[in-house]
Amino acid sequence: MTMTVRAALIQQSCGPDRDANLSKTETMAREAAAQGAALIVLQELHLGPYFCQSEDTSFFNLAEPIPGPSTERLGSLARELGAVLVASLFERRTAGLYHNTAVIFERDGSIAGKYRKMHIPDDPGYYEKFYFTPGDLGFHPVETSAGKLGVLVCWDQWFPEGARLMALRGADMLIYPTAIGWTPSEPEDDKARQRDAWQLAQRGHAVCNGLPVLSANRVGFEADPSGATDGLLFWGGSFLCGPQGEMLAEASSHEEQVLVCDVDGARSEEVRRIWPFLRDRRIESYGGLEHRFLD
């Protein structure tokens, strides 16, 4: 990709009213388009609260088919704005089979492609394995008018393999719809370490692959539906960085925000010429990466 793309990250809080959440998304996306955004990225599971704080079979009622009602409305939004749109939905594939799925809309409203989240966490407050089957579409960038988009989702951020495979298949940028935060009672120094590690890991993907990274996180406090914990405070901080990990733009840690920034597609070519990591990979020596652990 040699063109410059104006990209926008939508960082919002989410309540229990699905239609109100989507209406807010539409308003913020229109604000992004008014600022010239040709690529708009929404946060993970932006239609409602982050329900994975607890295990409750009633939450499966939130899932929907793709295509379905939400993709129809989001496709209409992409067409209205003339922008590529990256959305994140709870996909019902069939009874008992559900995915955490990113859908990429072309600017004419059509579905350009989708990605099913591959790495599924199962940690306190993030009980996603109860809800989501690991993705089966692999790591394949989606070709759009805004470039070849290497879309992954949240927990995928911590795994260099996914980012690398997207890069090896020609992605122009890496995109991470995200829902990450901390419990309010955690020590302040631990909170700082967590957020720094989250940002550093993704900036590392940018550096090691010579690609821009766009990460859209949700923001605000959400109570645990079960009442078993003190809930999650999502730390926002959505950001865009360049192919050397340089920060281009960063959102607030506590406010909703439309973060707009130009992404220079030619910069990756320049960086890869002076830092030719793909050239110097010793691919004949990496066979062990296919194993869980080398005893």
Stockholm file with secondary structure:
# STOCKHOLM 1.0

chainA/1-295         MTMTVRAALIQQSCGPDRDANLSKTETMAREAAAQGAALIVLQELHLGPYFCQSEDTSFFNLAEPIPGPSTERLGSLARELGAVLVASLFERRTAGLYHNTAVIFERDGSIAGKYRKMHIPDDPGYYEKFYFTPGDLGFHPVETSAGKLGVLVCWDQWFPEGARLMALRGADMLIYPTAIGWTPSEPEDDKARQRDAWQLAQRGHAVCNGLPVLSANRVGFEADPSGATDGLLFWGGSFLCGPQGEMLAEASSHEEQVLVCDVDGARSEEVRRIWPFLRDRRIESYGGLEHRFLD
#=GR chainA/1-295 SS CCSEEEEEEEECCCCSCHHHHHHHHHHHHHHHHHTTCSEEEECTTTTSCCGGGSCCGGGGGGCBCSSSHHHHHHHHHHHHHTSEEEEEEEEEEETTEEEEEEEEECTTSCEEEEEECCCCCEETTEEGGGTCCCCCSCSCCEEETTEEEEECCGGGGGCHHHHHHHHHTTCSEEEEEECCEECTTSCHHHHHHHHHHHHHHHHHHHHHHTCCEEEEECEEEECCTTSSSCCEEEECCCEEECTTSCEEEECCSSSCEEEEEEEETHHHHHHHHHSCHHHHCCGGGCGGGGSSCCC
#=GC SS_cons         CCSEEEEEEEECCCCSCHHHHHHHHHHHHHHHHHTTCSEEEECTTTTSCCGGGSCCGGGGGGCBCSSSHHHHHHHHHHHHHTSEEEEEEEEEEETTEEEEEEEEECTTSCEEEEEECCCCCEETTEEGGGTCCCCCSCSCCEEETTEEEEECCGGGGGCHHHHHHHHHTTCSEEEEEECCEECTTSCHHHHHHHHHHHHHHHHHHHHHHTCCEEEEECEEEECCTTSSSCCEEEECCCEEECTTSCEEEECCSSSCEEEEEEEETHHHHHHHHHSCHHHHCCGGGCGGGGSSCCC
//
